[in-house]
Amino acid sequence: MKFQFKIQPFQTEAAESVVRVFTGQPNVGGAKYRRDIGSEKNVSEEDRVARRNYAAISYSAQRKPYSAVFRDGSFASDSAMVNFEQVFSTYSPNTIRRVL
């Protein structure tokens, strides 16, 4: 699939107006960026996936939804599915939980 982009006049005008806001202001130095590569360099991909699953599940549970439905294939392992039940029972015990 090849993307084709058109230059839209309204987008060009918006970008130019932002540039005009900073016209005449001095550049006080180069920007420095820092990338967090994590403290553990030898973490397996399975552990990374498990951490992402836990983060997503705990975020969902803390919002205390009325119901939560997850696909069986979205869990990295069986322990992640058990973890799903434990996290929801801790943060949101009244949530109706289903795994399809």
N, C-alpha and C positions, 0 to 999 in steps of 0.2 A: 504494500500500500504506500502510495506516495502522497505526501501532504502538499497542498497548494495553498499558498497564502496570498491574499490580496491586500494591498495597501489601502486602508480605509481613511478617508479624509478626516473623520471625527477623531480617529485614533492619533493621527499625525498632529492635529491641532491640540489635543490633550497633552501629548508629549512635549510639544513646543511650549505650551503654557507652563508646564512644570519647570522646564529649563529656564524660562524667563524669570521665574521666581528667584532663582539663584544667580542671575546675571549680575556681575559686579562684585560678588562676594569673593573674598580671597580663598584659595585652596590652601587649607592649613596642614596639609600632609596627606600622605597616602593612607588608605584604609588598610587595616590589618585584619585578616580573618584567621580564625582558629577552628580546626575540625576536631571533634571529639571522636577518637577511634576506640575509646574504651580502655579500661585499665587492664583487662584480661585479654591477652593476645592469643592465647591458646584455647579459646572456648570453641567447642564443637558447634556445628550448624544446628544440631538438634537442640542444644541448650539455648541458642539464640532464638529459635522458633518457640521453644517453651516459654521463654521470658516474654516474647511478644504476645503470645496467647494469654498468659497470665495478666499482662498489662491491659489488654483489651477487655478481658472478662471482668477484672476488678473495676475498670472504668465504667463499664456497663452496669455492674451491680451497685456501685455507689450512687448512680443516678436514680435508683429505686423505681424501676419501671414496673408497670402493671403485669406485663408478661415478657418473657425472653425466649426466643426461638433461635436455636443454632443448628447448623447442619453437622451431621456426624463427621463428615470429611474435613470440617474446618478445624478439628482438634488434631494436634500433632501426635498424640498418643492416648492410650486409655487413661493414664494418670492425669492427663489434662482434662479429660471429661469428669473424672472424680473431683479434681480441683475446682471445676466449674460449679459443681453442686455445693462444695464447701464454701467457696467464696460467696455465692449467692445466699446461702443460708446464714452467713455472717453479716453481710452488708444489707441484704434485702430479703428477709425471710418470707415476706408476704407475696413475693413475685412468683407468678406461675411460670414454671420452667419446663421447656420441651426441647428434646434433641431429636431431629428428624434424620 
